[in-house]
Amino acid sequence: MVAAVLLYFLLASPAAAAPADHEVVSLPGLPKQPSFKHYSGYLNVASGKHLHYWFVESQSSPSSDPVVLWLNGGPGCSSLDGLLTEHGPFLVEDDGVTLRPNPNSWNKIANMLYLESPPGVGFSYSDDGAYATNDTEVSMLNYLALKEFFRLFPELSANGLFLTGESYAGIYVPTLAERVMEDEDLNLQGIAVGNGMSSYELNDNSLVYFAYYHGLLGSGLWSRLQMHCCRDGRCDFHQNPDANCSAALADVQGVIYNSGLNIYNLYAPCPGGAHRRFSVEEGQLVVRDLGHFFIHHVGTQMWNKKLLSLASRGTPVRLDPPCTNSTAASRFLNDPQVRRALHITNASPQWTICSSEVYLNYGRLYQDVRKQYLKLLSALKYRVLVYNGDVDMACNFMGDEWFVESLNQQVQVNRRPWLYEDEGERQVGGFVKEFANLAFLTIKGSGHMVPTDNPVAAFTVFSRFIKKGPF
């Protein structure tokens, strides 16, 4: 890998300006083309790997506004979901054909770079068709993609750079930041992670409390959990060897995974109706589980082995995030005219929201990212934000709050409500606690995809973060 990186930099030649052949001149589905420029193409990195990007210039001052990288999670899910359903300048309608302008687009104040990573995700691909990867390789590929982006857009190389994302980007972003902060040619200003996977242990332990105090488990199951999983005032729901604890946690998993609840927003309906964690549909094994919960438990490990065995025997596997509907985005992005407008090569597969091949062959090397956060914070110059919609179960707010507290940073502003303007009225957006160069913030009533559930509050948080204002 190191040799490939050196070869890449030796062969890379300087570019004069934004690549004209990547500009999206006419995008189908829009009532009129936007006033700002946007680009779509491939960032060719390391040994025949091609990462698709979609870059939208700021509507304010693109020459001086920061560049913000956005990564969705998975692992194996596409960042174009963030563009088309969360905070991009145009959002896809339910018909999968038309787009509508987004009044709360994040590119109103920033140059937004949406990267489909790693290869095998969305329109990104590898020449050899091999998509097994891991956290360390992905952080290197994302770093190389950034270097290639600024080679193609040298006029932006001095602009401030922010690394952002949600869900498994809780791993992607800080591990990438660890590389970027060592590169003086990249003007890193900070990172922001929404509903991120920061620690498997803290996510597991907090999820059980979250489920109980939201009325999901009942007093009988809670008593069993307390009896068999807790000792001396401390509960271990993450890696507990007690068989009775494992049995109780299997019941917890049954409620969370298989009862039909929306994992991404407890109080929202499940699009398409309640589904089970795994099902067989039209000869395909459909997986609705991104594997964040209870990874050390026997039942979870048995399911993972079974999935890998089925996939290795050629059984078609489709990965659908639970209680989400990606039909509209899939229909739009797989339209031949849209593919041509976005300069998608024939080598790229049909777009899907998540790649089962990447997911099933992904190496989760980091159990937490505390070291990366402490390294960033020790530099005393990067702005760090961890934010959570407070009704998400996939990466719940309590686990991320515990994670932030575990960093033991000096408190500057005690936990308090934060306010924002919505239709001329001041509203409570959630709660925030601020440390030196670090903030933890909740968004009230929002789930895993905060900009989808509360776009006004999400844009407010993003704006205050980017402009380095108080929350």
PyMOL commands that set and color helices and strands:
alter all, ss='L'
color gray80, all
select helices_A, chain A and resi 2-11+20-22+80-87+106-108+135-152+154-156+169-180+200-213+219-229+243-258+298-312+327-333+336-341+356-360+370-378+397-406+450-453+455-466
alter helices_A, ss='H'
color red, helices_A
select strands_A, chain A and resi 38-45+49-56+67-71+90-92+99-101+111-115+125-126+133-134+161-167+188-196+230-231+234-235+278-281+284-287+317-319+362-363+383-389+411-422+425-435+438-443
alter strands_A, ss='S'
color yellow, strands_A
deselect
rebuild
show_as cartoon
